[in-house]
Amino acid sequence: MNKLAAIVVIIVIVAGGIFFVLQVQPQTTLPTTIPPVATGTPPTASGTTTPQPLPAPSAKGVVRGQVLLGPTCPVERVPPDPACAPKPYQTTIRIQPVNPSAAYMTISSDASGMFTTSLDLGSYTLQAQSANNSYYPHCSPVQVSVSAGQSQNVTINCDTGIR
């Protein structure tokens, strides 16, 4: 058995410069082994338990973000005009694994430009799509790496072509 000895010293300063010192030396005996952690389901009426496997760690991650359109005014001002701030864009987003031969999926952003999706582990390119396959708005692709049980936040910026 191991013994743990600790010394605690408390110094109290009182008005007039008088010092008091209190010394405490507790002796504690610690167990040399740690009892096992219980697993499984709670005991049944007969007192038996059925061991249950621990759940596997999530093999997916979450990607959430927003699609924004800008510029929204022909002339950018300093300081910026709040009315000319980037605007949310409701559109379809193509999610392509970095391996180009893998299948892609599409999701949609809502009216506030927000989107959320759960993806398998790996690296992906997110590309917001223009309406009717037109050049504008032109959206820059965004690269994202998905890790197990983690969330990634991204912003997809789309150029309106306004100058």
Steps between C-alpha positions, in 0.01 A plus 500: 500500500613852422481774755431857408637763734410862453609805686275799490636826630265790552647841574269762641608863509330702768507876562816603684727255313436191715528172308332175592600172334283191509647174380285196422641160402218261402586138424287331234525146368413457134400171335762351270241393241205681350174305490366430148236729354162334462375455145186357352140541598372541856442175693173320433268376772713186526811715553673412170623745241541474125825656378439752223769619259590866514365700204744549215636853463321705239645447153341823384546870552278804453551784255290811548525840348349784305496606135536878449463727195709811458562769403140614511560869413685640197739706712660380822532782753731560796366460758286220354130572450301237699245488217780374274608211726512152345155340476400138570460281192254211477644252253615144436843396626694222330717298740774310317756278674856598408522167319332612174385148409285482815132585480391846606192617687301821506335687785317832515557813702189659653368855454761628746777327300556245781568129446600197708595150393658189648785352295729198516862562599710652225567812298233670291446794266180699556380694197186716507319479167381801298135513397439372145874424463574868437845643571374739769485472782838331484565306821850411616549132593583426864717208617410330827644203691253297702617332821308250711254665736620851411318801354643727232363849432543645152391803300449475126539840334328570171590793275195681360698667222384845612781753454 
